[in-house]
Amino acid sequence: MSTTTDNLHRFLRTRRSIRRFKPDPVPESVLTAILTTAAYAPSAHHRQPWRFVILADAPAKTKLADAMATDFQRDLEDDGVPSGQIQQQLQRSKDRILSAPTIVLLCLDMTEMNVYSDRRRVKAEFRMTVQSVAAAGMQLLLAAHAEGLGGVWACWPLFAQTAIQQALNLPEVWDPQGMIFIGYPQRIPEARERKSL
């Protein structure tokens, strides 16, 4: 395929959120290429505040699932969800984590960002850092798409940040923001309707 503008736009518009994967592992060389491309995302002050945690084996994914389950269960109980439904949701969450061939946990690290004395700029700096990590996540999804892989972004780690840090022995300054499930798709869904510009 030639690299015309139309072809590039078509490629960008064919990325889909994939939630079901074939069991085939993602080769390490492919994963390295994807992460390298993700690291070319724009970032505030060019500080590149993203950190990637790769979870590809069952024990690591189980640690992640178990760490989030405790906080997830507490939140569902606080919301008054019936016990049976809670167990179904916990199991569905765990199954999705364990069935993904590779999970990239996206973390935010503020250690190299600017430090301010006033609350307004501290808040703005944090938001710029979140935006930077999100840009790397989007770039990662597009790089996976370029490799014939599917991916989907899940924000679940935002609800269990401390539990995840402890379960995976992450540095305290690595703040989990989201996770991207990656693998070879079982099927490619049709494009969903978009709102008009």
ZAMARGU-4260 file (C-alpha; in steps of 0.2 Angstrom, whole numbers, plus 5000, padded with zeros to 4 digits):
<rodrens>
0) 5000/5000/5000 | 5007/5017/4995 | 5008/5030/5009 | 4996/5043/5002 | 4987/5055/5012
5) 4970/5045/5009 | 4978/5029/5014 | 4985/5036/5030 | 4968/5043/5035 | 4959/5027/5030
10) 4972/5018/5042 | 4969/5030/5056 | 4950/5028/5054 | 4951/5009/5054 | 4957/5007/5072
15) 4945/4998/5083 | 4943/4995/5101 | 4946/4976/5102 | 4940/4966/5118 | 4942/4948/5112
20) 4959/4941/5107 | 4966/4925/5100 | 4977/4917/5112 | 4993/4920/5102 | 5007/4929/5111
25) 5013/4946/5105 | 5031/4944/5100 | 5043/4954/5110 | 5051/4962/5095 | 5033/4968/5090
30) 5030/4974/5107 | 5046/4984/5108 | 5042/4992/5091 | 5025/4997/5098 | 5032/5005/5114
35) 5046/5014/5104 | 5033/5022/5093 | 5022/5026/5108 | 5037/5035/5116 | 5037/5047/5101
40) 5021/5055/5107 | 5021/5074/5111 | 5023/5078/5130 | 5022/5093/5141 | 5040/5101/5142
45) 5046/5086/5132 | 5048/5077/5149 | 5040/5061/5143 | 5032/5057/5159 | 5024/5040/5154
50) 5030/5024/5161 | 5025/5007/5153 | 5023/4991/5164 | 5021/4976/5153 | 5011/4961/5160
55) 5012/4946/5149 | 5012/4931/5160 | 4997/4924/5170 | 5005/4927/5187 | 5007/4945/5184
60) 4990/4947/5176 | 4983/4938/5191 | 4991/4950/5203 | 4984/4965/5194 | 4966/4957/5193
65) 4967/4952/5212 | 4973/4970/5217 | 4959/4979/5208 | 4946/4966/5213 | 4946/4972/5231
70) 4944/4990/5228 | 4931/4986/5214 | 4921/4975/5226 | 4921/4989/5239 | 4915/5002/5227
75) 4901/4991/5220 | 4895/4987/5238 | 4895/5006/5242 | 4885/5008/5226 | 4872/4996/5233
80) 4875/4983/5219 | 4868/4966/5224 | 4880/4953/5229 | 4877/4941/5215 | 4880/4955/5202
85) 4896/4960/5211 | 4903/4943/5209 | 4898/4942/5191 | 4906/4959/5187 | 4922/4954/5197
90) 4923/4938/5187 | 4920/4947/5170 | 4934/4959/5175 | 4946/4945/5180 | 4942/4935/5164
95) 4946/4950/5153 | 4963/4953/5161 | 4968/4935/5160 | 4962/4932/5142 | 4972/4947/5135
100) 4989/4941/5128 | 4998/4957/5134 | 4993/4971/5145 | 5002/4988/5145 | 4999/4997/5162
105) 5001/5016/5158 | 5008/5025/5173 | 5012/5044/5176 | 5028/5050/5184 | 5028/5068/5190
110) 5046/5068/5196 | 5053/5077/5181 | 5039/5089/5179 | 5039/5107/5185 | 5036/5111/5203
115) 5026/5127/5208 | 5022/5135/5224 | 5004/5139/5220 | 4989/5127/5219 | 4983/5133/5202
120) 4999/5129/5193 | 5002/5113/5202 | 4985/5108/5196 | 4988/5113/5178 | 5005/5104/5178
125) 4997/5088/5184 | 4984/5090/5170 | 4997/5092/5157 | 5006/5077/5163 | 4989/5067/5162
130) 4987/5073/5144 | 5005/5068/5140 | 5002/5050/5146 | 4985/5049/5136 | 4994/5055/5120
135) 5007/5041/5123 | 4992/5029/5125 | 4984/5034/5109 | 5000/5033/5100 | 5003/5015/5107
140) 4985/5010/5101 | 4989/5016/5083 | 5006/5007/5083 | 4998/4991/5089 | 4985/4994/5074
145) 5000/4996/5062 | 5006/4979/5068 | 4990/4970/5064 | 4986/4969/5083 | 4970/4975/5092
150) 4969/4985/5108 | 4957/4993/5120 | 4960/5006/5133 | 4953/5003/5151 | 4953/5016/5164
155) 4950/5004/5179 | 4967/5007/5187 | 4961/5024/5191 | 4950/5016/5204 | 4964/5006/5212
160) 4980/5015/5211 | 4988/5011/5227 | 4983/4993/5227 | 4990/4991/5210 | 5007/5000/5215
165) 5008/4988/5230 | 5003/4972/5221 | 5016/4975/5207 | 5029/4983/5217 | 5029/4999/5207
170) 5038/5014/5213 | 5027/5026/5223 | 5029/5039/5210 | 5022/5028/5196 | 5004/5033/5196
175) 4993/5020/5186 | 4982/5029/5174 | 4975/5016/5163 | 4979/4999/5154 | 4979/4994/5136
180) 4975/4976/5132 | 4984/4970/5116 | 4983/4955/5106 | 4978/4948/5089 | 4959/4951/5087
185) 4947/4937/5086 | 4937/4949/5074 | 4937/4967/5068 | 4920/4975/5073 | 4912/4987/5060
190) 4914/5006/5063 | 4902/5014/5075 | 4893/5029/5071 | 4902/5046/5075 | 4894/5062/5080
195) 4895/5075/5066 | 4908/5088/5067
</rodrens>
